[in-house]
Structure formats: structure tokens, C-alpha cells
Amino acid sequence: MKCSKCACDAVITQRYSGMSLCPLHFTEDFESRAKKAIRKHGWLSPNDCIAVDCDGSFAAAAHLHLLAKFFGKRPDIRLIAVGDDEDTLKKVADRYGIEYRTCTSFSAFNPGKYGCTKLAIPATLDSEAEFVFECILSGDSDALLCRGRSSEIPHIMPLMNIPATEAELYCRIHGIETGHETVYETGPEIRESGTDADTEFPKLAKELLDEYTEEHPAAKYALVNLMEEFQSAEGRDDSERES
């Protein structure tokens, strides 16, 4: 199959957009969506120090690569790669010319100790849509409003509108190593519980959503857009009350 934008062979066909893309145009599409998310949410500011979660997944490797490509040469932006594999982190630090810190988990990292102003999370369209769907099924509107906002240090998620499979393809096209391949299935604020029912619920919600998405490819985008509209409306209400 040929690329929808040129005569080159396509490496992917996006069911939700109907486009087939070659490596060049896929890369342009992938990076433009990440940039759009950053601009839309106002996630970057001058003099930011960003701790980047390097959890070993393709999504984590892709979003670190993007942040380094977009902002690595800016003298007012500082990136710190955080993970549990020191050998991999050293390679990452050398490749991108950034700092690294080892930690047993990203949640155990102390961002205040290093002056971090943002936490970069490798959440993808899949993990965010699953989170929204779970919240809808459980009626947890507060969790939707607090997504990415509940911590004192703001979270940024450049890949929140990009499927995990496309993050993997981006890494493979550009030879980006993950170190150890894990699957990032949930965002940083999914509620935890010790009961069997609560443990099983996210799995069942994911299965139901994946099945529905097979027939409706844009369903996950609709869910993430719903969350963003919900948060935006709440922000407008807060501004009106304050005025």
C-alpha cells in the first residue's frame, strides 16, 4: 500500500483517520500531534525542569526522544531521565545529553530534591481512554477532573492522543531502544484497591473498550476528548465563580 501523501510505501494504515503513511509522513504526523498536545495544555514554560519517567516501555522511550528533540537544546529547559535501570539510563543520558537519576519507581522519585517543575508521564491514548472509560462506568467524575492535576507538580503527557502501537512503530523506525520492554497500561493516578472485584474491573473495562473500538476506531479519541472537554468546562465554571 502506498502513502496517502506521497508515492512511497506505507508502514501503517490508521483506521481512525483512514490514512496510510510512509515512515517520513508517519513521523511528521506523530510529532505534530505530540507538539499539539503540549501547546494545547500549556505544558512547557521557560526555566522548566522536567523529570521524565523511563519505565522501559516503547511509549516512555518515544516520549523521552520527543522531549529531547523538541527542547533538549534549549538552555532554559532541563530534562532528567528517571528509571530503575542504571545502564539504560546512562545510555539515554549520553544519547540525549541530559541528566539521569535511578529510582526504584517513578512514584518514589523525589522531584523537589532536584528542582523539578513538571513530571512527564508516558501515558498513551490507550491508557487515557481506558482510564476515562473506567471512570464513566464507575461514575467517578472527580477522578476525571483531577486527572493530571492532583499532584503538586503538574503532569505532562505528550502522547495522550497517540496509540501505544504507534509509539512502538515510532521507536522501531528511529532505532530508539527501550532497555527493557514493559507495557505501560495505566496512567499514574488510577485508583488502587486490594479487593478482587476492584482488581478485575479495569481488566474487564479494557476488554470491553477494545472490543468496541474494533467496530468504532475513533472511540478512544472520543473518550479522551470527553475528558478534556469536561476539564475545560470545569475550569470555565471556576473562573466564572471567582469573577
LUMMILUM-674717 format. One line per field, with one value per atom (N, C-alpha, C): residue in three letters; atom name; z, y, x. Coordinates in steps of 0.001 Angstrom, whole numbers, plus 500000, padded with zeros to 6 digits. Layout:
BEGIN
type	ALA  ... .
atom	CA  ... .
pz	Z  ... .
py	Y  ... .
px	X  ... .
# end
This chain:
BEGIN
type	MET  MET  MET  LYS  LYS  LYS  CYS  CYS  CYS  SER  SER  SER  LYS  LYS  LYS  CYS  CYS  CYS  ALA  ALA  ALA  CYS  CYS  CYS  ASP  ASP  ASP  ALA  ALA  ALA  VAL  VAL  VAL  ILE  ILE  ILE  THR  THR  THR  GLN  GLN  GLN  ARG  ARG  ARG  TYR  TYR  TYR  SER  SER  SER  GLY  GLY  GLY  MET  MET  MET  SER  SER  SER  LEU  LEU  LEU  CYS  CYS  CYS  PRO  PRO  PRO  LEU  LEU  LEU  HIS  HIS  HIS  PHE  PHE  PHE  THR  THR  THR  GLU  GLU  GLU  ASP  ASP  ASP  PHE  PHE  PHE  GLU  GLU  GLU  SER  SER  SER  ARG  ARG  ARG  ALA  ALA  ALA  LYS  LYS  LYS  LYS  LYS  LYS  ALA  ALA  ALA  ILE  ILE  ILE  ARG  ARG  ARG  LYS  LYS  LYS  HIS  HIS  HIS  GLY  GLY  GLY  TRP  TRP  TRP  LEU  LEU  LEU  SER  SER  SER  PRO  PRO  PRO  ASN  ASN  ASN  ASP  ASP  ASP  CYS  CYS  CYS  ILE  ILE  ILE  ALA  ALA  ALA  VAL  VAL  VAL  ASP  ASP  ASP  CYS  CYS  CYS  ASP  ASP  ASP  GLY  GLY  GLY  SER  SER  SER  PHE  PHE  PHE  ALA  ALA  ALA  ALA  ALA  ALA  ALA  ALA  ALA  ALA  ALA  ALA  HIS  HIS  HIS  LEU  LEU  LEU  HIS  HIS  HIS  LEU  LEU  LEU  LEU  LEU  LEU  ALA  ALA  ALA  LYS  LYS  LYS  PHE  PHE  PHE  PHE  PHE  PHE  GLY  GLY  GLY  LYS  LYS  LYS  ARG  ARG  ARG  PRO  PRO  PRO  ASP  ASP  ASP  ILE  ILE  ILE  ARG  ARG  ARG  LEU  LEU  LEU  ILE  ILE  ILE  ALA  ALA  ALA  VAL  VAL  VAL  GLY  GLY  GLY  ASP  ASP  ASP  ASP  ASP  ASP  GLU  GLU  GLU  ASP  ASP  ASP  THR  THR  THR  LEU  LEU  LEU  LYS  LYS  LYS  LYS  LYS  LYS  VAL  VAL  VAL  ALA  ALA  ALA  ASP  ASP  ASP  ARG  ARG  ARG  TYR  TYR  TYR  GLY  GLY  GLY  ILE  ILE  ILE  GLU  GLU  GLU  TYR  TYR  TYR  ARG  ARG  ARG  THR  THR  THR  CYS  CYS  CYS  THR  THR  THR  SER  SER  SER  PHE  PHE  PHE  SER  SER  SER  ALA  ALA  ALA  PHE  PHE  PHE  ASN  ASN  ASN  PRO  PRO  PRO  GLY  GLY  GLY  LYS  LYS  LYS  TYR  TYR  TYR  GLY  GLY  GLY  CYS  CYS  CYS  THR  THR  THR  LYS  LYS  LYS  LEU  LEU  LEU  ALA  ALA  ALA  ILE  ILE  ILE  PRO  PRO  PRO  ALA  ALA  ALA  THR  THR  THR  LEU  LEU  LEU  ASP  ASP  ASP  SER  SER  SER  GLU  GLU  GLU  ALA  ALA  ALA  GLU  GLU  GLU  PHE  PHE  PHE  VAL  VAL  VAL  PHE  PHE  PHE  GLU  GLU  GLU  CYS  CYS  CYS  ILE  ILE  ILE  LEU  LEU  LEU  SER  SER  SER  GLY  GLY  GLY  ASP  ASP  ASP  SER  SER  SER  ASP  ASP  ASP  ALA  ALA  ALA  LEU  LEU  LEU  LEU  LEU  LEU  CYS  CYS  CYS  ARG  ARG  ARG  GLY  GLY  GLY  ARG  ARG  ARG  SER  SER  SER  SER  SER  SER  GLU  GLU  GLU  ILE  ILE  ILE  PRO  PRO  PRO  HIS  HIS  HIS  ILE  ILE  ILE  MET  MET  MET  PRO  PRO  PRO  LEU  LEU  LEU  MET  MET  MET  ASN  ASN  ASN  ILE  ILE  ILE  PRO  PRO  PRO  ALA  ALA  ALA  THR  THR  THR  GLU  GLU  GLU  ALA  ALA  ALA  GLU  GLU  GLU  LEU  LEU  LEU  TYR  TYR  TYR  CYS  CYS  CYS  ARG  ARG  ARG  ILE  ILE  ILE  HIS  HIS  HIS  GLY  GLY  GLY  ILE  ILE  ILE  GLU  GLU  GLU  THR  THR  THR  GLY  GLY  GLY  HIS  HIS  HIS  GLU  GLU  GLU  THR  THR  THR  VAL  VAL  VAL  TYR  TYR  TYR  GLU  GLU  GLU  THR  THR  THR  GLY  GLY  GLY  PRO  PRO  PRO  GLU  GLU  GLU  ILE  ILE  ILE  ARG  ARG  ARG  GLU  GLU  GLU  SER  SER  SER  GLY  GLY  GLY  THR  THR  THR  ASP  ASP  ASP  ALA  ALA  ALA  ASP  ASP  ASP  THR  THR  THR  GLU  GLU  GLU  PHE  PHE  PHE  PRO  PRO  PRO  LYS  LYS  LYS  LEU  LEU  LEU  ALA  ALA  ALA  LYS  LYS  LYS  GLU  GLU  GLU  LEU  LEU  LEU  LEU  LEU  LEU  ASP  ASP  ASP  GLU  GLU  GLU  TYR  TYR  TYR  THR  THR  THR  GLU  GLU  GLU  GLU  GLU  GLU  HIS  HIS  HIS  PRO  PRO  PRO  ALA  ALA  ALA  ALA  ALA  ALA  LYS  LYS  LYS  TYR  TYR  TYR  ALA  ALA  ALA  LEU  LEU  LEU  VAL  VAL  VAL  ASN  ASN  ASN  LEU  LEU  LEU  MET  MET  MET  GLU  GLU  GLU  GLU  GLU  GLU  PHE  PHE  PHE  GLN  GLN  GLN  SER  SER  SER  ALA  ALA  ALA  GLU  GLU  GLU  GLY  GLY  GLY  ARG  ARG  ARG  ASP  ASP  ASP  ASP  ASP  ASP  SER  SER  SER  GLU  GLU  GLU  ARG  ARG  ARG  GLU  GLU  GLU  SER  SER  SER .
atom	N  CA  C  N  CA  C  N  CA  C  N  CA  C  N  CA  C  N  CA  C  N  CA  C  N  CA  C  N  CA  C  N  CA  C  N  CA  C  N  CA  C  N  CA  C  N  CA  C  N  CA  C  N  CA  C  N  CA  C  N  CA  C  N  CA  C  N  CA  C  N  CA  C  N  CA  C  N  CA  C  N  CA  C  N  CA  C  N  CA  C  N  CA  C  N  CA  C  N  CA  C  N  CA  C  N  CA  C  N  CA  C  N  CA  C  N  CA  C  N  CA  C  N  CA  C  N  CA  C  N  CA  C  N  CA  C  N  CA  C  N  CA  C  N  CA  C  N  CA  C  N  CA  C  N  CA  C  N  CA  C  N  CA  C  N  CA  C  N  CA  C  N  CA  C  N  CA  C  N  CA  C  N  CA  C  N  CA  C  N  CA  C  N  CA  C  N  CA  C  N  CA  C  N  CA  C  N  CA  C  N  CA  C  N  CA  C  N  CA  C  N  CA  C  N  CA  C  N  CA  C  N  CA  C  N  CA  C  N  CA  C  N  CA  C  N  CA  C  N  CA  C  N  CA  C  N  CA  C  N  CA  C  N  CA  C  N  CA  C  N  CA  C  N  CA  C  N  CA  C  N  CA  C  N  CA  C  N  CA  C  N  CA  C  N  CA  C  N  CA  C  N  CA  C  N  CA  C  N  CA  C  N  CA  C  N  CA  C  N  CA  C  N  CA  C  N  CA  C  N  CA  C  N  CA  C  N  CA  C  N  CA  C  N  CA  C  N  CA  C  N  CA  C  N  CA  C  N  CA  C  N  CA  C  N  CA  C  N  CA  C  N  CA  C  N  CA  C  N  CA  C  N  CA  C  N  CA  C  N  CA  C  N  CA  C  N  CA  C  N  CA  C  N  CA  C  N  CA  C  N  CA  C  N  CA  C  N  CA  C  N  CA  C  N  CA  C  N  CA  C  N  CA  C  N  CA  C  N  CA  C  N  CA  C  N  CA  C  N  CA  C  N  CA  C  N  CA  C  N  CA  C  N  CA  C  N  CA  C  N  CA  C  N  CA  C  N  CA  C  N  CA  C  N  CA  C  N  CA  C  N  CA  C  N  CA  C  N  CA  C  N  CA  C  N  CA  C  N  CA  C  N  CA  C  N  CA  C  N  CA  C  N  CA  C  N  CA  C  N  CA  C  N  CA  C  N  CA  C  N  CA  C  N  CA  C  N  CA  C  N  CA  C  N  CA  C  N  CA  C  N  CA  C  N  CA  C  N  CA  C  N  CA  C  N  CA  C  N  CA  C  N  CA  C  N  CA  C  N  CA  C  N  CA  C  N  CA  C  N  CA  C  N  CA  C  N  CA  C  N  CA  C  N  CA  C  N  CA  C  N  CA  C  N  CA  C  N  CA  C  N  CA  C  N  CA  C  N  CA  C  N  CA  C  N  CA  C  N  CA  C  N  CA  C  N  CA  C  N  CA  C  N  CA  C  N  CA  C  N  CA  C  N  CA  C  N  CA  C  N  CA  C  N  CA  C  N  CA  C  N  CA  C  N  CA  C  N  CA  C  N  CA  C  N  CA  C  N  CA  C  N  CA  C  N  CA  C  N  CA  C  N  CA  C  N  CA  C  N  CA  C  N  CA  C  N  CA  C  N  CA  C  N  CA  C  N  CA  C  N  CA  C  N  CA  C  N  CA  C  N  CA  C  N  CA  C  N  CA  C  N  CA  C  N  CA  C  N  CA  C  N  CA  C  N  CA  C  N  CA  C  N  CA  C  N  CA  C  N  CA  C  N  CA  C  N  CA  C  N  CA  C  N  CA  C  N  CA  C  N  CA  C  N  CA  C  N  CA  C  N  CA  C  N  CA  C  N  CA  C  N  CA  C  N  CA  C  N  CA  C .
pz	500000  500000  500000  499240  499125  500160  500481  501411  500831  501692  501248  500851  501237  500980  499964  499584  498586  497929  497076  496324  497022  498227  498959  499572  499907  500553  501972  502357  503693  504710  505939  507027  508010  507848  508747  508046  508363  507962  509233  509445  510644  510402  511075  510872  511283  512303  512805  511889  511073  510155  508695  508416  507039  506221  506835  506099  506205  505095  505080  504990  505805  505889  505752  505034  504927  506181  506389  507603  507807  506724  506844  507282  506609  506930  508225  508567  509879  510979  510815  511801  511954  510833  510889  511623  511335  511983  513473  513834  515228  516028  515511  516241  516300  515251  515253  516287  516475  517488  518899  519115  520426  520707  519693  519845  520113  519417  519587  521018  521582  522955  523930  523703  524578  524512  523290  523131  523714  523429  523862  525368  526086  527542  528227  527434  528022  528986  528583  529499  529715  528793  528934  529193  530113  530448  530517  530327  530468  531849  531874  533111  533752  532963  533480  533671  534716  534927  534895  533934  533685  534022  534973  535275  534326  533590  532554  532999  533078  533505  532410  532681  531734  532268  532009  532602  531775  530647  529826  528705  528609  527548  526282  525164  523925  524072  524763  524956  525709  526752  527534  526679  525889  525030  523977  523410  522381  522967  524152  524670  525210  525683  526059  524811  523750  522488  521982  522047  521572  522411  523729  524602  524372  524202  523946  522587  521598  520258  520245  520939  520947  521817  522990  523990  524513  524065  524624  524437  523397  523125  523685  524309  524907  526233  526418  527654  528886  528676  529819  530186  529476  529786  530214  531339  531881  531937  531385  531389  532284  533074  533922  533654  533136  532912  534230  534559  535828  535555  536089  535904  536882  536768  537715  537132  535844  535177  534869  535681  535545  534219  533749  532486  531334  531306  530263  530399  531626  531851  531404  531633  531196  529680  528981  527522  527059  527733  527398  527617  528767  529111  528092  527684  526695  525338  524980  523665  523557  524613  524541  525262  525959  526668  527820  528582  529705  530982  532100  533388  533553  534527  534870  536374  536894  538300  538385  539157  539351  540546  540405  541475  541301  542380  542300  541476  541516  540712  540575  539558  539340  540493  541056  542171  543412  543488  544638  544421  543223  542919  543649  544165  544885  543968  543254  542281  542927  544138  544816  545108  545323  545635  544475  543250  542070  541378  542034  541492  540306  540211  539071  539147  538015  537937  537187  536446  535694  535755  535684  535611  534283  533440  532125  532222  531911  532069  530693  530460  529146  528931  529277  529048  527561  527026  525617  525501  524272  524029  524685  524623  525169  526684  527382  528842  529298  528581  528961  528670  527523  527181  528146  528520  529489  530840  531231  532489  532449  531345  531214  531235  530485  530403  531774  532503  533845  534753  534641  535460  535119  533822  533397  533948  533827  534305  535812  536536  537996  538507  537588  537990  538764  538548  539310  538536  538609  537889  538505  539806  540460  539906  539635  539097  537717  536913  535588  535706  536627  536805  537319  538133  538775  537951  536844  536049  535661  536110  535789  536607  537551  538313  539814  540257  541691  542440  541711  542376  542428  543384  543498  542272  541655  540443  539235  538286  537143  536325  535787  534889  533443  532589  531160  530465  529445  528763  527251  526612  525182  524272  524723  523866  524191  524921  525381  524246  523049  521899  520825  521222  520277  520764  519919  520328  520690  521623  522055  520903  519979  518845  517954  517887  517073  517776  519099  519842  519585  519540  519243  517829  516869  515490  515366  516036  516009  516513  517608  518151  517164  516549  515623  514387  513865  512689  512967  514176  514507  515345  515512  516228  517682  518310  519708  520611  521462  522347  523617  524119  525346  526576  526379  527519  527925  528460  528749  528422  527638  527114  528100  528677  529536  528882  529432  528875  529861  529416  530274  530055  530942  530705  531423  532486  533217  533511  533660  533988  535450  535889  537229  538343  537990  539050  539121  538476  538590  540054  540499  541899  542151  543295  543655  544751  544718  545744  545947  547134  547425  547177  546747  546559  545181  545077  543790  542763  543210  542293  541682  542498  542001  541127  541393  540561  539196  539141  537911  537054  537695  536981  535843  536066  534956  533792  534084  533029  532187  532846  532120  531308  531889  531173  529932  530067  528925  527821  528188  527198  526463  527210  526607  525669  526099  525260  523994  524128  522955  521956  522467  521586  520844  521559  520931  519898  520204  519303  517998  518004  516772  515747  516221  515335  515158  516139  516116  516411  515391  515598  516312  516250  516872  518308  518859  520179  521276  521241  522289  522209  520991  520841  521426  521186  521709  523232  523864  525325  525888  525283  525760  525527  524384  524110  525111  525503  526501  527825  528249  529488  529395  528263  528102  528093  527451  527447  528847  529574  530938  531825  531706  532499  532090  530786  530301  530799  530774  531257  532742  533500  534941  535193  534372  534514  534244  533223  532921  534054  534648  535772  536960  537220  538340  538110  536870  536559  536729  536326  536456  537913  538730  540164  540837  540417  541015  540635  539406  538948  539510 .
py	498805  500000  501250  502263  503496  504526  505420  506504  507415  507914  508813  510188  510476  511811  511831  510644  510577  509200  508925  507664  506554  506816  505817  504750  503596  502525  502930  502597  502925  501885  502319  501402  501253  502073  501994  502537  501947  502493  502780  504032  504447  504269  503305  503039  504230  504956  506071  507287  507430  508565  508166  506878  506406  506636  507167  507467  506333  506113  505235  506134  505849  506759  506033  506651  506159  506581  506098  506480  507985  508730  510181  510860  510552  511234  510716  509460  508973  509733  509939  510673  512099  512756  514116  514153  513195  513133  512874  511932  511555  512753  513404  514512  515736  515967  517134  516967  515738  515514  515692  515263  515460  516951  517689  519137  519824  519393  519994  519809  518607  518354  519260  519439  520300  521741  522222  523605  523777  522837  522936  523053  522290  522270  523235  523917  524852  524170  523002  522166  522639  523423  523841  525335  525690  527090  527319  528566  528859  528436  527927  527505  526266  525499  524239  523206  522399  521206  520018  519122  518061  516699  516018  514638  513732  512886  512055  510592  510015  508623  507690  506972  505994  504599  504122  502860  501636  501827  500692  500373  501096  500842  501605  501220  501962  503389  503547  504883  505782  505238  506021  506412  505469  505755  506799  506703  507655  509045  509134  510474  511150  510372  510974  511491  510696  511108  512416  512505  513702  514927  514775  515911  516390  515423  515794  516464  515984  516573  517975  518146  519439  520478  520038  521008  520777  519703  519356  520410  521212  522223  523600  523685  524966  525145  526235  526428  526626  526971  527222  526011  524890  523666  522573  521941  520875  519576  518518  517204  516249  515456  514436  513102  512130  510799  510028  509427  508708  507274  506310  504910  504030  502717  501788  501015  501232  500520  501508  501488  502497  502383  501174  501006  501660  501409  502010  503519  504007  505453  506130  505493  506061  506201  505172  505232  506363  506472  507531  508903  509062  510347  510726  509756  510017  510372  509667  509894  511293  511725  512991  514145  513849  514899  515469  514584  515031  514317  514725  514100  512831  512010  510866  510608  509984  509590  508207  507320  505989  506008  505264  505194  503893  503316  502039  502159  503320  503583  505089  505501  506935  507567  506808  507340  507557  506851  507017  508126  508670  509742  511023  511736  512983  514168  514678  515753  517060  517313  518547  518625  517482  517436  517971  517818  518225  519450  520089  521311  521094  519918  519617  520416  520937  521694  520932  519879  519074  517603  516724  515287  514782  514233  513742  512261  511947  510596  509965  508712  508080  507467  508227  507758  507886  506929  506934  507077  507166  507213  506034  504864  503661  503752  504131  504196  505279  506428  507521  507181  506567  506179  505128  504185  503167  503803  504791  505484  506200  506919  507640  506661  505573  504587  503970  503688  503142  504141  505411  506437  506579  506485  506586  505424  504223  503043  503063  503638  503674  504965  505911  507173  508083  507952  508733  509996  511023  512270  513038  512915  513632  513195  511893  511392  511980  512153  512753  514192  514931  516331  516467  515509  515601  514959  514344  513639  514574  514254  515060  516329  516545  517789  517575  516342  516081  516221  516218  516340  517803  518111  519482  519871  518901  519142  518666  519543  519168  518024  517210  516126  516579  516164  516387  515034  514895  513616  513846  514051  514378  513336  512079  511005  510636  511484  511116  510957  511463  511307  510404  509596  508718  507268  506331  504922  504332  503393  502751  502035  501464  500763  501728  502972  503955  504426  504450  504760  503686  502431  501331  501462  501759  501906  503064  504168  505322  504921  504164  503715  502818  501903  500968  501693  502652  503403  504178  504739  505608  504924  503600  502861  503265  503597  504031  502821  502585  501426  501717  500689  500838  500376  499562  498996  497676  497727  496507  496818  495957  496248  495817  496815  496563  497217  496985  497569  498572  499801  500844  500854  500214  500012  501031  501629  502558  503826  504904  506185  506232  507334  507413  507582  507852  508160  507181  506037  505035  504634  504564  504204  502761  502489  501141  500593  499319  498684  497263  496740  495391  494321  494689  493695  493063  491800  491113  491814  492323  492980  494223  495017  496237  495929  494821  494423  493948  493277  492726  493784  494818  495810  496494  497017  497655  496702  495441  494456  494255  494151  493970  495211  496388  497637  497737  497348  497385  496445  495248  494277  494783  495379  495908  497060  497947  499096  498644  497702  497211  496556  495823  495167  496206  497238  498295  499067  499296  500059  499320  497992  497233  497645  497953  498381  499889  500622  502086  502608  502709  503026  504349  505294  506599  506675  505557  505574  506075  505659  506068  507562  508087  509530  510282  509765  510419  510463  509395  509352  510353  510422  511369  512805  513055  514387  514750  513766  513997  514451  513792  514179  515610  515940  517282  518340  518051  518988  519141  518048  518045  518928  518767  519567  521032  521282  522652  523354  522647  523227  523537  522649  522874  524086  524245  525399  526701  526696  527890  528213  527176  527398  528011  527512  528045  529518  529871  531270  532166  531669  532458  532667  531629  531771  532772  532753  533667  535128  535315  536670  537168 .
px	500837  500000  500876  500450  501202  500742  501657  501375  500298  499417  498352  498881  500140  500691  501825  502305  503370  503338  504320  504329  505108  505600  506387  505486  506095  505350  504956  503746  503241  503702  503921  504270  503118  502072  500931  499698  498558  497267  496485  496163  495430  493934  493333  491907  491059  491491  490682  490729  491803  491907  491726  491918  491814  493061  494119  495349  496359  497077  498244  499461  500489  501618  502954  503881  505251  506009  507236  507975  508100  508371  508540  507253  506155  504903  504281  504563  504138  504869  506176  506959  506437  506156  505623  504290  503424  502108  502253  503106  503327  503843  504861  505480  504573  503798  502906  501794  501320  500277  500824  502070  502687  502884  503348  503526  502194  501156  499837  499336  499549  499124  499874  501163  501970  501493  501226  500751  499350  498472  497074  496957  497770  497672  498640  499459  500416  501366  501866  502644  504080  504630  506022  506113  506996  507243  508751  509207  510637  511141  512366  513031  512414  511673  511134  512236  512096  512909  511964  512131  511161  511755  511143  511513  510741  511455  510838  510838  509666  509524  510023  511109  511669  511360  510150  509698  510043  510750  511141  510183  509074  508103  508474  507868  508071  507556  506429  505866  506842  507477  508436  509638  510138  511288  510939  509734  509310  509127  508515  508230  509487  510475  511751  512473  512446  513077  512460  511139  510458  510818  510788  511108  512538  513455  514849  514985  514247  514299  513704  512568  511887  512599  513086  513539  514959  515613  516914  517988  517880  518898  518536  517372  517001  517734  518447  519224  518355  517064  516188  515332  515505  514749  515720  515434  516291  515505  516063  515427  516201  515474  516090  515395  516112  515559  515554  514412  514265  513835  514594  514239  514982  514767  515376  516555  516866  517947  519069  520132  521180  521929  522164  522876  522101  520783  519946  519916  519814  519763  521060  522190  523463  523497  523000  522960  522044  520905  519947  520567  521219  521838  522911  523710  524756  524165  523096  522491  521891  521215  520499  521200  522276  522977  522181  521519  520701  521130  520553  520842  520013  520404  519568  519654  518618  518577  517940  518552  517980  517033  515956  514957  514183  513724  513012  511735  511099  509908  509744  509005  508820  508045  507122  506332  507192  508328  509221  510251  510289  511245  510855  511849  511606  511903  510895  511152  511603  511126  511503  512991  513612  515042  515885  515373  516142  515531  514598  514005  513095  512481  511616  510313  509893  508647  507553  507920  506951  507355  506373  506601  506049  506912  506494  506141  504888  504352  504126  504564  504400  503020  501988  500620  500293  499560  499167  497653  497182  495740  495046  495660  495039  494859  495912  495827  494868  494857  493967  492508  492247  490879  490357  491218  490811  490485  491276  491019  489665  489402  488128  486957  487094  486018  485736  486790  486629  485906  486272  485628  484145  483833  482432  481621  482168  481450  481244  482212  482114  481475  481223  480612  481541  482825  483807  484194  483349  483614  484779  484976  486071  487426  487574  488842  489115  488059  488236  488728  488148  488530  489961  490385  491702  492812  492471  493479  494622  495833  496991  497116  496200  496191  496290  496219  496100  497421  498543  499824  500255  501115  501613  502432  503081  503875  503061  502760  501916  502498  501602  501981  501835  502738  502588  502592  501726  501547  501487  502634  502661  502027  501950  501435  499997  499290  497959  496946  497258  496368  496973  497951  498640  498557  498117  498022  499385  499381  500630  501326  500556  501159  501948  501503  502216  503486  503470  504694  505743  505311  506234  506788  505924  506376  507362  507102  507999  509392  509422  510709  511437  510724  511369  511890  511137  511575  512854  512956  514083  515162  515045  516078  516218  515108  515126  514977  515955  515940  515139  514469  513693  514468  515481  516198  515573  514369  513616  512170  511552  510222  509151  508487  507340  506142  504987  503771  503213  503046  502506  500999  500258  498839  497964  498433  497595  498351  497614  498214  498607  499223  499792  498786  497522  496580  495412  495512  494463  494328  493117  492899  493313  493894  494321  493419  493198  492378  492848  492613  493072  492028  490805  489761  489857  489417  489452  488571  487415  486488  487122  487796  488414  489622  490298  491419  490944  489808  489276  488584  488039  487247  488002  489236  489950  490189  490456  490692  489433  488295  487039  486685  486934  486662  487534  488801  489721  489249  488859  488403  487168  486241  485020  485329  486221  486581  487311  488247  488982  488033  487056  486086  485247  484825  484023  484850  486133  487000  487245  487162  487307  486260  485059  483971  483942  484465  484434  485841  486712  488132  488408  487480  487715  487203  486754  486124  487065  488321  489258  489552  489619  489807  488616  487412  486212  486225  486686  486733  487736  488926  489935  489464  488835  488298  487213  486409  485365  485974  487045  487710  488246  488860  489416  488328  487187  486069  485487  485428  484918  485792  487102  488027  487982  487860  487798  486542  485411  484157  484242  484859  485006  485896  486944  487813  487088  486188  485402  484449  483850  482926  483651  484869  485655  485975  486306  486637  485429  484268  483048  482666  482881  482565  483490  484775  485737  485455  484932  484637  483320 .
# end
